[in-house]
């Protein structure tokens, strides 16, 4: 029987009108995205294309002013970038953009299949949940499509990896997770997660394939010595990033502190520290800024730029470490059951999206396009919220998430006010709310409702 009562469950999303509107809006967005992302813009895609070209020429890291640039990427990622460099630049953008569109739709389809083991719904509900999820996260998706979907492709890889784990395809899951951790370092979080879930074989295969992708395969292009040297450059850079972040939650050794960084540690620091004139994150009163945009040492803060606690950097780091440790313990308690004790690894459908979301917001640099990894953590609970009565508070949380993600836009508020709003880290809060939604889903019910 299909329960009703949710503020979102009015049946409108099952209508032909809704489906038609979704496809029309989607086509319009894709046309604009193609023009913007494939024909006009460059963004980070150009950097990865150049890295691929450089790798093919036998130079794993480009040198600028005597220093290796982009050395925060593993050697294997530089090798993966060579797939882009095999095409002319604009053709590469088009191919990658098209692949990411297919990858996004395929990922949603797989997540629907995986979530059916936990909470079964009809196809019409799943379609509406996917449409609303993309609608809420449309800024993340569009921003990533400006980069031709580089992070949507990562989303797809991690999704297929979860599907493979659920179906006990050990070698495939290990390879895909290794590929993800090579493509973008933070998915390495899945390694301790697999160990905790006692999936030893997947964890071992993941480590083996990381070695293959970052040592054995690059040797074919670079030779042993250059491959080892390149890995040393990456390891040195990684240690530098870790040490700097331990010393200061805002430091990352790659980019100066920015209010638009959605990193979780930086978000917590925003409420624990006070930024004064001269700090990169201080936002001055407009009347105190000179015509040449210099900020005096006695400048007042912007009246809307409120600051809260004034803890020292060591104390801030300690508080953040305690909060993250408590969060880790809480997740350990919630994730304590071994997969496979009920319908095929049903709990994976709520646990895997959490690790994906954490892979985004725990990264030292987390920009809007990185948050496409949060899509499963919203899509999975959205299916249930639309399908049955789960408590009005869930609907309220969805509206809050939508408000935090969609409303604070530069086009609406202008750059200055937009920057102030983002200083309060609304999107990081939205991601945490997505995690809450997926972690508090009701117990399993695998009989689908009627469409």
VODOKOL-706178 format. One record per residue: x, y, z of N, C-alpha, C in turn. Coordinates in steps of 0.02 Angstrom, whole numbers, padded with zeros to 5 digits, always signed. Each point is the difference from the previous one (the first is absolute). Example, Ala and Ser with C-alpha at 12.3 -4.5 7.8 and 13.67 -1.06 7.14 Angstrom:
# VODOKOL-706178
+00660-00284+00390-00045+00059+00000+00045+00060+00000
-00018+00053-00036+00042+00059+00003-00039+00055+00037
//
This chain:
# VODOKOL-706178
+00042-00060+00000-00042+00060+00000+00044+00062+00000
-00020+00049-00037+00040+00061-00004-00023+00050+00051
+00042+00015+00049-00017+00051+00050+00003+00068-00030
-00044+00044+00021+00000+00069-00022+00002+00045+00060
+00013+00064-00013+00001+00047+00056+00058+00046-00001
+00054-00020-00034+00058+00045-00004-00019+00063-00037
+00028+00057+00022-00016+00064-00032+00023+00000-00072
+00047-00046-00018+00022-00003-00069-00040-00051-00041
-00040-00041+00034-00034-00055-00034-00071+00020-00019
-00008+00036-00054-00065+00022-00022-00019-00030-00067
+00042-00043-00028-00015-00033-00063+00016+00041-00062
+00014+00064+00008+00014+00043-00057+00061-00023-00039
+00047-00030+00036+00062-00019-00033-00008-00064-00042
-00059-00032+00004-00012-00059-00042-00036+00018-00065
-00015+00063-00009-00039+00021-00058+00045+00006-00062
-00033-00006-00058+00036+00008-00064+00026+00071-00007
-00037+00048+00028+00021+00070-00005+00067+00011+00035
+00007-00031+00059+00063+00007+00037+00057-00031-00039
-00010-00060-00027+00053-00033-00037+00020+00040-00062
-00050+00027-00034+00014+00041-00060+00040+00062+00019
-00020+00032+00056+00035+00061+00022+00072-00016+00017
+00011-00057+00032+00068-00020+00019+00043-00008-00062
-00025-00035-00051+00039-00010-00061+00013+00065-00037
-00050+00043-00002+00009+00064-00036+00053+00042+00035
-00006+00007+00066+00048+00039+00038+00070-00031-00006
+00002-00066+00002+00064-00035-00005+00034+00013-00067
-00039-00002-00054+00029+00013-00066+00026+00071-00006
-00038+00048+00027+00022+00070-00001+00066+00009+00038
+00003-00031+00059+00062+00005+00040+00058-00032-00037
-00011-00057-00032+00054-00034-00035+00024+00040-00060
-00045+00032-00036+00021+00042-00056+00044+00057+00024
-00024+00035+00053+00040+00055+00028+00067-00025+00026
-00002-00060+00032+00061-00028+00028+00050-00018-00056
-00026-00028-00055+00044-00018-00055+00035+00062-00028
-00038+00053-00010+00029+00062-00027+00052+00027+00048
-00017+00000+00065+00044+00028+00050+00060-00044+00013
-00012-00064+00013+00053-00044+00022+00044-00028-00055
-00029-00009-00060+00039-00030-00054+00029+00052-00047
-00039+00051-00016+00021+00049-00051+00033+00062+00028
-00016+00021+00061+00022+00066+00023+00052-00003+00056
-00010-00043+00050+00041+00004+00060+00061-00046-00002
+00043+00010+00050+00060-00042+00008+00000-00032+00070
+00004+00041+00052-00001-00023+00069+00053-00054+00012
-00014-00046+00047+00050-00049+00019+00013-00052-00053
-00047-00009-00046+00010-00050-00052+00063+00014-00040
+00013+00063-00015+00060+00017-00039+00063-00021+00037
+00001+00008+00067+00059-00021+00038+00012-00075-00006
-00055-00039+00005+00008-00072-00004+00019-00021-00071
-00025+00036-00050+00019-00015-00069+00075+00013-00009
+00023+00057+00026+00072+00016-00006+00043-00051+00037
-00025-00023+00058+00038-00051+00038+00003-00065-00040
-00055-00016-00035+00002-00060-00042+00049+00006-00057
+00002+00058-00032+00048+00012-00054+00071-00004+00027
+00012+00031+00057+00066+00000+00030+00022-00072+00018
-00047-00040+00025+00016-00069+00018+00020-00039-00062
-00037+00009-00054+00016-00035-00062+00069+00019-00027
+00021+00060+00018+00066+00023-00021+00056-00022+00048
-00020-00038+00051+00050-00026+00047+00013+00044+00060
-00044+00049+00011+00007+00045+00058-00061-00008+00045
+00006-00037+00055-00059-00014+00042-00030+00062+00032
+00043+00046+00023-00025+00062+00029+00030+00059-00038
-00043+00048-00016+00025+00060-00033+00040+00042+00050
+00052+00032-00024+00044+00040+00042-00013+00074-00013
-00012+00038+00053-00011+00072-00005+00043+00034+00053
+00044+00044-00022+00046+00035+00046+00040-00050+00042
+00020-00054-00031+00042-00049+00035-00037-00047+00046
-00067+00005+00003-00039-00043+00045-00050-00042-00041
-00013-00059+00026-00050-00043-00031-00069+00027+00016
-00042+00009-00052-00068+00024+00011-00049-00058-00007
-00056+00005+00036-00051-00052+00002+00028-00065+00030
+00049+00006+00043+00030-00060+00029-00044-00028+00056
-00058+00031+00012-00048-00028+00048-00041-00056-00031
+00010-00013-00065-00032-00056-00033+00047-00059-00003
-00026-00061+00012+00043-00060-00006+00026-00008-00071
+00054-00037-00006+00030-00012-00066-00050-00036-00046
-00039-00046+00029-00049-00035-00040-00052+00046-00031
-00018+00054+00035-00048+00048-00028+00029+00035-00060
+00064+00015+00002+00032+00031-00057-00002-00047-00060
+00008-00065+00014-00004-00049-00054-00071-00005-00027
-00050+00002+00045-00070-00001-00022-00015+00059-00045
+00031+00057+00016-00012+00061-00040+00023-00009-00073
+00043-00049-00012+00022-00009-00069-00057-00021-00045
-00053-00029+00029-00058-00018-00040-00032+00062-00030
+00004+00057+00036-00026+00063-00027+00044+00026-00056
+00066-00008+00010+00048+00029-00047+00003-00037-00066
-00034-00057-00005-00001-00036-00063-00044+00034-00052
-00044+00046+00022-00045+00036-00044+00022+00072-00007
-00019+00034-00054+00007+00073-00003-00038+00031+00059
+00023+00057+00023-00025+00029+00063-00076+00004+00003
-00032+00034-00048-00072+00009+00003-00037-00066-00010
+00027-00044-00040-00030-00067-00008+00003-00037+00067
+00056+00005+00035+00007-00033+00065-00053+00027+00048
-00012+00065-00001-00051+00029+00043-00068-00028-00017
-00015-00005-00064-00065-00026-00020-00010-00072+00018
+00051-00041-00010-00005-00071+00017-00010-00009+00075
+00039+00036+00039-00004-00005+00073-00068+00025+00025
-00024+00055-00029-00066+00028+00019-00055-00050-00014
+00000-00029-00060-00052-00049-00018+00004-00062+00046
+00060-00022+00013+00008-00059+00044-00026+00014+00070
+00008+00062+00024-00023+00016+00067-00076+00002+00004
-00034+00021-00054-00073-00001+00000-00025-00071+00006
+00029-00044-00040-00018-00071+00003+00016-00028+00070
+00058+00019+00027+00021-00025+00065-00048+00022+00056
-00025+00061-00004-00046+00025+00051-00066-00039-00001
-00028-00009-00059-00063-00037-00006+00010-00073+00020
+00056-00030-00020+00014-00069+00018+00009-00008+00075
+00033+00049+00031+00010-00002+00073-00066+00001+00037
-00046+00043-00021-00066+00003+00032-00037-00066-00008
+00006-00029-00059-00033-00065-00012+00028-00054+00046
+00066-00001+00007+00031-00050+00044-00019+00011+00072
-00002+00063+00021-00018+00015+00070-00072-00020+00014
-00043+00008-00050-00069-00024+00010-00001-00075+00010
+00038-00037-00040+00003-00072+00007+00027-00021+00068
+00054+00034+00021+00031-00018+00064-00046+00017+00059
-00033+00058-00005-00044+00021+00054-00063-00042+00005
-00019-00034-00054-00059-00043+00002+00008-00055+00053
+00062-00022+00012+00012-00051+00051-00013+00026+00070
+00002+00065+00007-00009+00031+00065-00072+00026+00008
-00024+00034-00052-00066+00031+00003-00028+00002-00071
-00045-00045-00016-00024-00006-00069-00052+00053-00016
+00005+00029-00059-00049+00049-00024-00013-00015-00074
-00051+00031-00027-00016-00009-00071+00047+00041-00043
+00000-00016-00065+00043+00037-00046-00019+00073-00006
-00065+00015+00005-00022+00069-00005+00025+00041+00059
+00000-00030+00059+00027+00034+00059+00075+00011-00007
+00034-00052-00026+00073+00006-00009+00016+00055-00050
-00039+00005-00054+00012+00053-00049-00008+00069+00032
-00053+00008+00039-00012+00065+00033+00055+00015+00050
+00022-00051+00037+00054+00010+00049+00064+00022-00035
+00015-00032-00057+00060+00019-00037-00005+00071-00027
-00059+00018-00026-00010+00067-00028+00007+00053+00054
-00031-00012+00058+00003+00049+00054+00070+00004+00030
+00034-00056+00004+00069+00000+00025+00045+00041-00046
-00005-00012-00065+00040+00040-00047-00022+00072+00001
-00065+00012+00009-00024+00069+00004+00030+00037+00059
+00005-00033+00057+00029+00032+00059+00076+00010-00010
+00032-00050-00029+00072+00004-00009+00021+00024-00069
-00046+00036-00034+00013+00020-00069+00061+00046-00005
+00012+00041+00050+00059+00044-00003+00064-00040+00003
+00001-00053+00039+00059-00043+00003+00010-00035-00067
-00055-00026-00028+00005-00036-00063+00022+00045-00057
-00032+00059-00005+00016+00046-00054+00072+00024+00006
+00022+00014+00062+00070+00022+00009+00048-00055-00020
-00017-00062+00015+00045-00054-00021-00002-00011-00075
-00058+00011-00031-00003-00005-00073+00040+00054-00033
+00011+00056+00034+00046+00051-00027+00071-00028-00005
+00015-00050+00042+00063-00036-00004-00008-00065-00038
-00056-00006-00037-00015-00059-00041-00012-00062+00042
-00025+00010+00062-00022-00056+00041+00054-00042+00030
+00057+00029+00016+00055-00040+00027-00018-00034+00066
-00040+00033+00041-00019-00030+00064-00063-00043-00006
-00041+00013-00050-00056-00045-00013+00027-00069-00020
+00054+00000-00038+00031-00064-00018+00025-00037+00062
+00027+00038+00048+00021-00031+00064-00060-00027+00037
-00055+00038+00001-00062-00023+00030-00021-00067-00029
+00004-00006-00066-00019-00062-00033+00046-00058+00019
+00064+00013+00003+00048-00053+00018-00014-00026+00071
-00012+00045+00047-00014-00020+00069-00068-00035+00005
-00047+00021-00042-00066-00033-00001+00007-00072-00024
+00035-00010-00056+00009-00068-00026+00040-00042+00050
+00047+00031+00035+00038-00036+00051-00047-00025+00055
-00047+00042+00022-00048-00021+00050-00043-00057-00025
-00023+00006-00062-00040-00053-00032+00041-00065-00002
+00064+00004-00016+00042-00059-00004+00010-00033+00068
+00009+00042+00052+00006-00027+00068-00064-00036+00020
-00057+00030-00016-00064-00029+00019-00010-00068-00033
+00029-00009-00059-00007-00064-00036+00062-00044+00005
+00043+00017+00049+00059-00042+00014+00046-00007-00060
+00005+00050-00041+00047+00001-00055+00065+00031+00026
+00038-00041+00034+00056+00023+00040+00053+00037-00040
+00023-00030-00054+00055+00030-00038-00023+00065-00033
-00060+00000-00028-00025+00060-00032-00007+00058+00050
-00028-00014+00058-00009+00052+00051+00068+00027+00023
+00048-00046+00009+00067+00022+00021+00032+00045-00052
-00007-00019-00063+00029+00042-00054-00033+00068-00003
-00066+00003+00003-00035+00063-00005+00015+00047+00058
+00005-00028+00060+00018+00041+00057+00071+00026-00004
+00045-00042-00026+00069+00021-00010+00003+00055-00053
-00039-00008-00053-00004+00050-00053-00025+00066+00029
-00052-00003+00042-00028+00061+00030+00051+00035+00046
+00036-00040+00040+00049+00028+00046+00061+00027-00037
+00011-00024-00061+00054+00026-00041-00023+00063-00037
-00062-00001-00023-00029+00056-00036-00007+00061+00046
-00019-00012+00063-00009+00053+00050+00015-00031+00067
+00047+00025+00036+00029-00036+00057-00050-00019+00054
-00049+00043+00016-00042-00011+00059-00041-00064-00001
-00018-00029-00057-00035-00065+00003+00042-00055+00033
+00062+00016+00020+00038-00048+00039-00036-00016+00065
-00048+00043+00020-00041-00013+00060-00036-00067-00005
-00012-00024-00060-00034-00064-00007+00043-00058+00024
+00065+00009+00003+00043-00055+00023-00012-00016+00074
+00005+00049+00047-00016-00017+00069-00073-00020+00009
-00044+00028-00042-00071-00019+00003-00008-00074-00016
+00033-00024-00052-00004-00071-00018+00029-00044+00055
+00055+00023+00030+00030-00039+00054-00049-00005+00059
-00032+00056+00016-00048+00000+00056-00059-00046-00014
-00021-00002-00063-00056-00043-00019+00022-00072-00012
+00064-00014+00012+00029-00067-00007-00004-00026-00071
+00007+00045-00048+00004-00020-00070+00073-00002-00019
+00035-00051+00026+00073-00003-00006+00023-00006-00073
-00034-00040-00038+00023-00011-00069-00005+00063-00042
-00056+00036+00006-00006+00063-00037+00055+00049+00020
+00015+00003+00066+00050+00046+00024+00070-00018-00027
+00015-00065-00002+00065-00022-00026+00006+00015-00074
-00053-00015-00038+00001+00014-00071+00006+00075-00013
-00032+00040+00042+00005+00072-00008+00073+00023+00006
+00035-00025+00051+00070+00018+00010+00043-00023-00058
-00012-00061-00023+00040-00027-00055-00009+00041-00064
-00061+00019-00014-00013+00039-00061+00026+00072+00006
+00001+00027+00061+00031+00066+00009+00074-00003-00019
+00033-00055+00021+00070-00009-00018+00008-00007-00076
-00045-00037-00031+00004-00010-00072-00009+00066-00036
-00051+00039+00020-00016+00062-00034+00053+00055+00010
+00034-00003+00057+00047+00054+00015+00074-00019-00007
+00012-00065-00009+00070-00023-00008+00011-00038-00064
-00036-00055-00008+00014-00045-00055-00019+00028-00068
-00059+00028-00006-00021+00028-00065+00039+00062-00020
+00012+00048+00046+00039+00059-00020+00071-00017-00025
+00026-00057+00023+00067-00021-00022+00002-00009-00075
-00055-00019-00030-00003-00011-00072+00012+00065-00039
-00017+00056+00032+00009+00065-00032+00065+00034+00022
+00016-00008+00064+00052+00042+00030+00065-00037+00017
-00004-00066+00006+00057-00037+00026-00001+00000+00076
+00041-00046+00029-00003-00009+00073+00024+00062+00037
+00055+00029-00019+00028+00054+00039-00046+00061+00002
-00026+00020-00059-00044+00058-00001-00066-00014+00036
-00023-00062-00004-00062-00019+00035+00010+00005+00075
+00056-00026+00024+00015+00004+00072+00008+00073+00021
+00035+00039-00040+00010+00071+00017-00068+00037+00002
-00044-00015-00047-00065+00033-00002-00041-00019+00061
+00004-00062+00021-00037-00021+00060+00028+00034+00062
+00066+00010+00001+00030+00036+00057-00026+00071+00002
-00006+00032-00058-00026+00069-00003-00071+00002+00029
-00042-00048-00020-00069-00002+00025-00001-00013+00075
+00039-00048+00025+00001-00015+00071+00023+00060+00041
+00052+00034-00025+00025+00060+00034-00055+00053+00005
-00035+00010-00056-00054+00049+00000-00056-00020+00047
-00016-00063+00001-00054-00024+00044+00018+00011+00074
+00063-00014+00017+00022+00012+00069-00004+00074+00017
+00018+00042-00048-00003+00072+00010-00071+00023+00013
-00047-00027-00039-00071+00018+00009-00025-00022+00068
+00017-00062+00020-00022-00027+00064+00029+00041+00058
+00064+00014-00004+00033+00038+00055-00029+00070+00006
-00011+00033-00057-00028+00067+00003-00071+00000+00027
-00040-00049-00020-00069-00002+00024-00003-00017+00074
+00048-00038+00024+00003-00014+00072+00020+00062+00039
+00043+00041-00029+00021+00061+00033-00054+00054-00002
-00039+00001-00055-00051+00051-00008-00056-00030-00043
-00062-00003+00026-00054-00032-00037-00016+00035-00066
+00024+00061-00010-00013+00036-00061+00054-00010-00053
+00057-00028+00020+00056-00006-00046-00004-00066-00038
+00021+00002-00063-00001-00061-00040+00060-00007-00046
+00045+00050-00001+00062-00002-00038-00012+00003-00076
-00063+00008-00021-00015+00001-00071-00032+00066-00019
-00047+00025+00041-00038+00059-00016-00010+00041+00063
-00001+00066-00005-00012+00041+00060-00070-00011+00026
-00013+00015+00064-00067-00008+00028-00052+00040-00039
-00057-00031-00014-00055+00033-00035-00066-00018+00033
-00045+00049+00000-00066-00013+00030-00039-00051-00040
+00016-00009-00063-00037-00047-00042+00025-00071+00006
+00051-00011+00041+00023-00068+00013-00049-00034+00048
-00032-00054-00022-00052-00033+00041+00030-00053+00046
+00065-00002+00007+00033-00048+00044-00029+00002+00071
-00011-00058+00030-00033-00004+00065+00042+00032+00055
+00065-00011+00000+00043+00030+00052-00001+00075-00005
+00002+00027-00061-00003+00072-00009-00067+00028+00023
-00053-00038-00011-00067+00022+00021-00004+00005+00077
+00029-00049+00034-00001+00003+00073+00044+00056+00025
+00057+00011-00032+00045+00054+00020-00034+00068-00006
-00044+00007-00049-00036+00063-00011-00037+00022+00063
-00026-00048+00038-00039+00016+00060+00042-00002+00064
+00062-00024-00006+00043-00005+00059+00053+00054+00003
+00016+00032-00058+00053+00049-00003-00028+00069-00018
+00040+00051+00013-00015+00068-00022+00053+00023-00049
-00021+00024-00058+00046+00024-00052+00005+00075+00003
+00061+00025+00004+00012+00071+00007+00028+00031-00064
+00002+00066-00005+00028+00032-00060+00069-00028-00017
+00010-00015-00063+00062-00031-00022-00008-00074-00014
-00051-00031+00031-00013-00071-00013-00039-00007-00065
+00014-00053-00038-00033-00010-00065-00076-00005+00006
-00025-00022+00058-00071-00011+00008-00036+00058+00034
+00036+00051+00018-00032+00059+00030-00038+00038-00053
-00063+00018+00014-00040+00038-00047-00012+00069+00031
+00030+00053-00028-00003+00066+00031-00065+00037-00014
-00012+00050+00041-00055+00047-00012+00015+00037-00065
-00047+00006-00046+00015+00033-00064+00024+00071+00007
-00020+00035+00054+00022+00069+00009+00073+00005+00019
+00029-00056+00024+00070+00001+00023+00048-00023-00054
-00024-00015-00058+00043-00024-00055+00018+00059-00044
+00064+00011-00013+00022+00056-00041-00016-00013-00073
+00009+00052-00041-00015-00007-00071+00044-00052-00035
+00060-00009+00026+00044-00051-00029-00009-00068+00034
-00056-00006+00037-00022-00063+00031+00047-00024+00056
+00038+00046+00030+00041-00018+00057-00043+00004+00064
+00014-00047+00046-00037-00004+00062+00046+00020+00058
-00015+00055+00035+00043+00021+00055-00003-00049+00058
+00050+00004+00043+00005-00046+00057-00056+00010+00051
-00029+00060+00001-00053+00013+00048-00070-00004-00032
-00004-00032-00058-00064-00005-00035-00051-00038+00041
-00062+00023-00005-00056-00036+00031-00021-00058-00045
-00030-00050+00031-00027-00055-00041-00066+00021-00030
-00019-00031-00054-00064+00013-00032-00056-00014+00050
-00052+00042+00004-00052-00010+00050-00035-00067-00005
+00000-00031-00059-00031-00065-00008+00049-00058+00008
+00063+00017+00008+00052-00051+00010+00010-00009+00074
-00043-00041+00031+00003-00011+00072+00053-00052+00016
+00035+00011+00055+00050-00048+00023-00019-00022+00070
+00019-00060+00017-00026-00030+00061+00055-00011+00051
+00027-00059+00006+00053-00013+00049+00067+00026-00026
+00046+00008+00046+00066+00025-00017+00053-00046+00029
-00002-00062-00020+00047-00050+00025+00066+00005-00037
+00053-00019+00034+00065-00003-00033+00001-00058-00050
+00049+00001-00044+00005-00053-00051+00008-00069+00032
+00045-00008+00050+00006-00067+00032-00065-00023+00033
-00035+00047+00034-00063-00018+00032-00053-00017-00052
-00001+00038-00054-00047-00015-00054+00012-00069-00029
+00063-00017-00011+00016-00066-00026-00021-00055+00048
+00009+00013+00065-00019-00049+00050-00076-00011+00000
-00038+00055-00001-00073-00005-00001-00024-00036-00062
+00029+00017-00057-00020-00033-00063+00016-00074+00003
+00058-00017+00026+00019-00071+00006-00048-00038+00044
-00021+00032+00055-00048-00033+00045-00066-00011-00035
-00024+00052-00035-00064-00006-00035+00002-00055-00053
+00054-00001-00039+00006-00050-00052+00007-00070+00030
+00034-00005+00057+00007-00066+00033-00067-00025+00025
-00039+00045+00029-00067-00020+00023-00043-00022-00059
+00005+00037-00055-00038-00017-00060+00021-00068-00026
+00066-00013+00001+00026-00065-00024-00026-00057+00044
-00001+00011+00066-00026-00051+00046-00074-00013-00013
-00037+00054-00011-00071-00007-00015-00012-00041-00063
+00039+00015-00052-00006-00038-00062+00020-00073+00011
+00051-00011+00040+00022-00069+00015-00056-00039+00033
-00037+00033+00045-00056-00034+00033-00056-00015-00049
-00015+00049-00042-00054-00009-00049+00018-00051-00054
+00064-00005-00015+00023-00045-00054+00026-00067+00027
-00014-00016+00062+00033-00057+00032-00021-00067-00028
-00058-00004-00032-00023-00065-00025+00036-00019-00064
+00013-00064-00006+00032-00026-00060-00052-00004-00056
+00021+00018-00061-00046-00005-00056-00018-00073-00013
-00062-00008-00025-00020-00066-00023-00042-00039+00050
-00018+00029+00057-00041-00034+00049-00074+00005-00017
-00018+00043-00046-00069+00009-00023+00001+00004-00076
-00054+00020-00033+00000+00000-00073+00064+00030-00027
+00027-00031-00053+00070+00011-00022+00031+00067+00016
+00037+00002+00055+00038+00060+00019-00042+00063-00002
-00062-00004+00026-00046+00057-00005+00028+00063+00034
+00038-00009+00053+00026+00058+00036+00051+00039-00041
+00030-00031-00051+00047+00035-00042-00032+00061-00032
-00064-00003-00014-00035+00055-00034-00004+00063+00042
+00008-00006+00066+00001+00060+00042+00070+00017+00025
+00044-00049+00002+00067+00012+00026+00048+00025-00054
-00005-00029-00060+00045+00020-00054-00008+00074-00018
-00061+00027-00005-00007+00072-00015+00031+00045+00052
+00001-00022+00063+00030+00041+00053+00075+00006-00011
+00033-00055-00016+00072+00002-00013+00015+00042-00062
-00043-00005-00051+00009+00042-00059-00004+00074+00018
-00050+00018+00039-00008+00070+00020+00059+00024+00042
+00024-00043+00044+00059+00019+00041+00062+00007-00043
+00005-00040-00054+00057+00007-00045+00002+00070-00031
-00057+00031-00005-00003+00068-00028+00017+00051+00053
-00036+00001+00056+00008+00055+00047+00060-00007+00046
+00031-00058+00003+00062-00007+00039+00062+00016-00042
-00009+00009-00065+00056+00020-00041+00023+00070+00019
+00066+00012+00005+00024+00067+00019-00029+00055-00046
-00010-00016-00063-00031+00046-00047-00065-00031-00024
-00056+00032+00016-00065-00026-00019-00039+00056-00032
-00005-00001-00066-00037+00051-00037-00069-00027-00018
-00042+00044-00027-00069-00020-00015-00005-00061-00044
+00043-00004-00052-00004-00057-00046+00017-00066+00034
+00038+00002+00054+00017-00061+00036-00061-00031+00034
-00051+00041+00013-00057-00023+00039-00048-00043-00040
+00014-00012-00064-00042-00049-00035+00006-00069+00032
+00053-00011+00039+00007-00063+00036-00052-00008+00054
-00035+00054+00017-00051-00002+00053-00067-00022-00028
-00007-00002-00066-00065-00015-00031-00032-00065+00026
+00037-00056+00007-00032-00060+00027-00027+00009+00071
+00034+00040+00041-00022+00011+00069-00065+00040+00003
-00019+00032-00054-00064+00034-00004-00051-00042-00038
+00022-00033-00052-00045-00040-00042-00031-00058+00039
+00041-00036+00038-00025-00059+00035-00055+00018+00050
+00009+00050+00044-00056+00017+00044-00058+00034-00037
+00013+00035-00054-00053+00033-00037-00051-00051-00026
+00024-00058-00021-00045-00053-00023-00050-00018+00055
+00024-00007+00060-00044-00020+00055-00046+00057+00021
+00026+00061+00000-00041+00058+00020-00058+00009-00047
+00012-00010-00065-00054+00007-00049-00049-00058+00003
+00022-00056+00022-00039-00061-00006-00048-00013+00058
+00019+00025+00060-00040-00019+00058+00008+00051+00056
-00041-00008+00050+00002+00045+00057+00060-00017+00044
+00046+00046+00005+00061-00013+00039+00013+00054+00053
-00048+00042+00011+00010+00054+00048+00009+00066-00036
-00039+00050+00021+00001+00065-00033+00070+00032+00003
+00038-00017+00052+00065+00032+00007+00046-00014-00059
-00007-00058-00031+00042-00016-00057-00015+00046-00058
-00064+00014-00011-00018+00046-00053+00028+00069+00014
-00003+00021+00063+00028+00065+00019+00075+00003-00013
+00034-00054+00016+00073-00003-00011+00015+00005-00075
-00039-00032-00041+00010+00004-00073-00007+00072-00023
-00051+00036+00025-00009+00070-00019+00060+00042+00023
+00026-00015+00060+00058+00038+00025+00060-00013-00045
+00011-00063-00018+00056-00016-00044-00007+00037-00066
-00060-00001-00029-00012+00035-00063+00013+00074+00007
-00020+00030+00056+00010+00071+00011+00075+00016+00005
+00036-00040+00039+00072+00012+00010+00040-00008-00064
-00023-00044-00045+00038-00014-00060-00019+00048-00057
-00065+00013-00007-00024+00036-00059-00003+00076+00008
-00014+00023+00059-00012+00073+00009+00063+00041+00002
+00053-00019+00037+00059+00044+00005+00041+00001-00065
-00025+00035-00050+00034+00003-00065+00022+00072-00015
+00056+00005-00033+00028+00066-00017-00048+00040-00044
-00036-00035-00044-00047+00034-00044-00057+00032+00038
-00015-00025+00060-00055+00026+00040+00023+00055+00047
+00056-00010+00033+00021+00046+00053+00057+00046-00020
+00033-00012-00056+00061+00038-00015+00059-00032+00034
+00060+00015-00025+00059-00035+00023+00013+00010+00074
-00003+00062+00026+00020+00013+00069-00046-00036+00050
-00065+00007-00010-00047-00032+00046+00002-00076-00008
+00009-00022-00061+00007-00072-00013+00060-00029+00038
+00055+00036+00001+00059-00024+00035-00012-00002+00075
-00035+00049+00027-00016+00001+00071-00043-00060+00018
-00051-00013-00041-00044-00057+00013+00040-00065+00000
+00044-00007-00049+00040-00061-00004+00050-00006+00057
+00016+00055+00031+00046-00005+00057-00031-00040+00057
-00066-00003+00002-00035-00040+00052-00006-00073-00019
+00027-00019-00059+00003-00069-00023-00068-00034-00006
-00049+00031-00033-00066-00031-00005+00001-00067-00037
+00042-00007-00051+00000-00062-00038+00032-00057+00040
+00048+00016+00042+00028-00052+00043-00053-00024+00049
-00039+00046+00027-00055-00019+00044-00051-00043-00038
-00013+00019-00063-00047-00039-00041+00024-00071-00009
+00065-00009-00011+00028-00067-00008-00009-00040+00065
+00013+00031+00056-00009-00034+00064-00073-00020+00010
-00046+00042-00022-00071-00017+00005-00017-00058-00046
+00031-00004-00058-00010-00057-00044+00023-00064+00035
+00056+00004+00034+00026-00058+00037-00048-00021+00055
-00028+00049+00035-00050-00015+00052-00060-00035-00030
-00024+00025-00057-00059-00031-00032+00013-00073-00018
+00057-00013-00029+00012-00069-00023+00015-00047+00059
+00029+00027+00053+00016-00042+00058-00062-00015+00042
-00052+00041-00006-00060-00010+00042-00058-00029-00039
+00015-00031-00058-00054-00032-00038-00033-00055+00042
-00065-00009-00009-00034-00054+00037+00029-00068-00017
-00020-00049+00039+00024-00068-00011-00022-00025-00069
+00029-00055-00019-00011-00026-00068-00072-00020-00013
-00022+00016-00062-00064-00024-00025+00007-00011-00074
+00001-00062-00022+00019-00015-00069-00059-00017-00045
-00062+00014+00022-00057-00010-00044-00017+00067-00031
+00008+00007-00065-00011+00065-00032-00073+00020+00001
-00011+00066+00005-00068+00025-00003-00023+00001-00072
-00064+00006-00011-00026+00003-00069+00013+00068-00029
+00011+00004-00065+00015+00064-00033-00065+00036-00015
//
